[in-house]
């Protein structure tokens, strides 16, 4: 290439050439005197001089800051992208350089564009090689891009499949959820129907009892009235007899005309105790229903359970699944760790819940921060935002770093967890005998969630219903 004749640069090349480095502009900046330079060239030039002067007109530029020459930069990028203005010569099949009107013979690796021999001034210091070697270079570059795009297509297809599966799962969730809601309402409606019938029956029974008692009094009065009318009639006939006979029978008639029976007396409980049947019916129904519904202090979130666990329909217990469930890989689900979270977090106040662990040989219970890892295995410690106790290989421990060994006299079947967010305390107790197991005092995050780790065991880990009490004032 050294033997090639290099003609003088064209006017366009001159316009695109930095006055300092004599190469095509790189990140051009503009001074107030309208002269442009490469940003790096101007900074280096000013470092070598005592004053900030324009390298062309020597104007003092010490009080100004060079500004990017965006128009010039865009023009150069367009010029490079178009290969210096390549075009077809009329009547000639080959593409030629648009500036020098010469055939392309070289390829610039840096700018990735074909060149003619007269374009060398614009690509000074660049790696150049024959034009035929540029083809495999460019095809190799595009092949790499195509491979990346094909991998992206495969990734998007897998993602699309996951979203489609999630749509089907959401539909199943809705169907099953509706079924459970209707079943529970039907159960409550059935209870209400039976309670309604029992209350109406009690009202009717009291009605019949009251009516029977009143009818007995009415029958008694009917008989008394008939007897009285007969006595009146008999007495009137005797009064019409001869005077002597009347006088002789007077004492007898007078004695018979006496009536001492005052009739049945009014009963203060003759009316139905209607207030007992209809007063505060709604509250009485609710009060009675308390014994027919379970109040769960914590409800498990099925969207968080590991695919290796199964959850009960009422969301109160989890246990090992016989096979991995086909569940969506949603962000909140634990996988591969075998955990589940409560559906609601606690941000303030005091809370308590009991969990039946039974004879489960391995389990973890406690609370954790919402940001706990879901898609990878992690060490369960307080340092990771998890405050728990656990049973493993027959030993109980507080899951700290290092582990805190716990001495228990008996195997607890029900663990009571007490959380006081205001004091930053969570404690664990044997709910059967009230034995205190362990208390953590720490600075909890704004919200913590109940954590359940039943392990791979067939024994369900179950949240027990809370006892509901009512206080009337």
Buried (B, 14 or more C-beta within 10 A) or exposed (E): EEEEEEEEBBEBBEBBBBBBBEBBBBEBBBBBBEBBBBBBBBEEBBEEEEEBBBBBEEBEBEEEEBEEBEEBBEBBEEBBEEBBBBEEEEEEEEBBBBBBEBBBBBBBBEBBBBBBBBBBBBBEEBEBEEBEEBEEEBEEEEEEEEEEEEEEEEEEEEEEEEEEBBEEBEEEEEEEEEEEEEEEEEEEEEBEEEBEEEBEEEBEEBEEEBEEEBEEBEEEEEEBEEEEEEBEEEEEEBEEEEEEEEEEBEEEBEEEEEEEEEEBEEEEEEEBEEEEBEEEEEEBBEEEEEEEBEEBBBBBBBBBBBBBBBBBEBBBBBBBBEEEEEBBEEEEBBBEBBBBBBBEBBEEEEBBBBBBBBEBEBBBBBBBBEEBBBEEEEEBBBEBBBBBBBBBEEEBBBBBEEEBEBEEEEEBBBBBBBBBBEEEBBBBBBBEEEBEBBBBEEEBEEEBBBBBBBBEBEBBBBBBBBEEEEEEE
